[in-house]
Amino acid sequence: MFASRTNWNLAENRIARALADHRSAGRLLIDLTLSNPTAAGFSYEQPAILAALQDTASLCYEPSSQGLLAAREAVANYYQEKKAVVSSNDLFLTTSTSEAYAYLFRLLCNPGDEVLIPTPGYPLFEFLAGLNDVRLVRYPLIYDHGWQIDFASLNCAITARTRAAIVVNPNNPTGHYAKPAEQAQLAALCAKNNLAVIADEVFLDFSLDYTPATTFASQDAALTFSLSGLSKLCGLPQMKSAWIALSGPELLKSDARKRLDVISDSYLSMNAPIQHALPALLETRFKFQDQLLARARANLVALDDQLQAQSNCSRLACEAGWNVVLRVPATRSDEDLALELLRQQGVQVHPGHFYDFPQDGYLVLSLIAPKMDFAEGTRRIMAFLAT
Ligand SMILES: Cc1ncc(COP(=O)(O)O)c(C=O)c1O
């Protein structure tokens, strides 16, 4: 009865089972996988957020395939602050970046066409691609004095069916930015092979070590779709508000705009209250980002203090984002290690394979966890590794 694309293995995995056991036994849990900003103890500008949702203009239905102009203008201003000129005419609002990916896969790919994704990388791509009959082909990021794109491998991964290269800037969980030279090289390679660039920039504003962020929205060598949204920028995933910014050669851009217009018009998925609220919600990002960055930087300093006092593990360089990668001894699988940490220490972490690390020896920790949890959780991890 069901489509083969939904033939997923839905059995509970070992970690989910162990977590359920842990919880039902009433044991305390230190969650170092925390990714929900609304559950992380940040303070939000509650009156401004709630007032923004009460605009009486929301009582009228004004269907607009690209999204309401005032909302798109606020997004264009966001880019202007980053010295990127994005016209409101080149913006499409979506309910999430995940929905934006779905639109772009429908725009660019026939069933079985390929899209290149970075590895290590964010796990949701597998589902988004599968739901849209797109085949994912991985290109490696290499770690050598920081992370960088392995362009030789990326080049070899291109086939006659490749339609786009995804780049996550900064990447999750490795936390490195695509630097201007890399962006130019990627855009040139894509232009040469008639591929689009899809740049996921949801973490763009979260520079931990003050590395300057450069958005792909100024790239015009290749057809480029830059994605972002309120989910991470403002810590408001529940508001379901994101966008696609188009850049690139004028003719290609205009073709893409017309086609995206039809895709978007077929769903009209943005609701009115959020579109009217978007300019005010976007303004709340400054206070949210200040808090998040202060916490993530403090957690990194605390981690480095603990790492200095031992020699069993280290961390990888990390410029930006909400996660840090620990390099641990590969004396067992990362999943076994994560399970032991959960069962014996009450600490939840992500094993590297969750983010597609090609070998064992990596754990991913959330930097947005409250400071006391992070300090105690990392102390327990290190004590465990020392035994
Ligand atoms: C790299 C990356 N892109 C996109 C998303 C999802 O964003 P949204 O809530 O807008 O779908 C995430 C969520 O963790 C992410 O890590």
The ligand as an ORCA input file, in Angstrom:
! r2SCAN-3c Opt
* xyz 0 1
  C      22.322     22.889      9.408
  C      20.850     22.937      9.709
  N      19.989     23.362      8.769
  C      18.671     23.431      9.006
  C      18.148     23.059     10.224
  C      16.649     23.109     10.424
  O      16.190     24.388     10.476
  P      14.600     24.685     10.396
  O      14.093     24.632     11.804
  O      14.523     26.045      9.808
  O      14.016     23.651      9.502
  C      19.006     22.598     11.223
  C      18.464     22.170     12.527
  O      19.168     21.760     13.433
  C      20.389     22.535     10.965
  O      21.256     22.072     11.889
*
